Amino acid sequence: MNPNKYKSVAIKIGTWNVATDLGQKIVPNTTLSRSKIVEIAVANLAKSVSASNNIHKVSFQKLIANKG
């Protein structure tokens, strides 16, 4: 694994279960990786935070472009 491209995080089991449930609801009949679910959630949070204040803008398009 390339440490310049990927980082690992630990999450609580309850959060893991929520991510699993979200993955099934975001795109029905499709399996999303937990990593992709977290990317989508963080991008959506960044959009909402950026919309509410302009202290720290995160490029949603850049997050999506770097999905690979």
MONOR-V261016 format. One record per run of one state. SS is the DSSP state (H for helix, E for strand, - for the rest). FROM is the first residue (numbers start at 1). LEN is the number of residues. Records with the same first field share a line. If there is no record, write none. Layout:
BEGIN
SS: FROM-LEN  FROM-LEN
END
This chain:
BEGIN
-: 1-12  27-7  53-7  66-3
H: 13-14  34-19  60-6
END
